[in-house]
């Protein structure tokens, strides 16, 4: 029985088939939106379109992505439901983002928008790379 389940599991043959996995697509999308959000936050363009776009992309960057990548690394795919995932992602993001500011203050970094944005981006990138690696290892 276990052997049949292992045979049904699709093992990626190359990097393109691995990227086509839905979980990896989410990580790549999160990385892309996080980098775009960082660029929009750092660039100081005060046109009307840029302000609304910056706010629309920065809200998930601050209040959803840090918790989402952490929850995805802690729990497996079918272990928790969508509502629990959303709730844990938002609540963990509300804990992680101020903690990054607090820890950067203790380390001696400046508390400004660019430093905090880079630290949040760094956290999201590291947790996404760990998540992609765990997905790769689970599909072997």
Secondary structure, DSSP 8 states (H G I E B T S, - for coil): -HHHHHHHS----SHHHHHTSHHHHHHHHHHHHHHHHHHHHHS----HHHHHHHHHHHHHHHHTHHHHHHHHHHS-TTTS-HHHHHHHHHHHHHHHHHHHHHHHHHHT---SHHHHHHHHHHHHHHHHHHHHHHHHHHT-
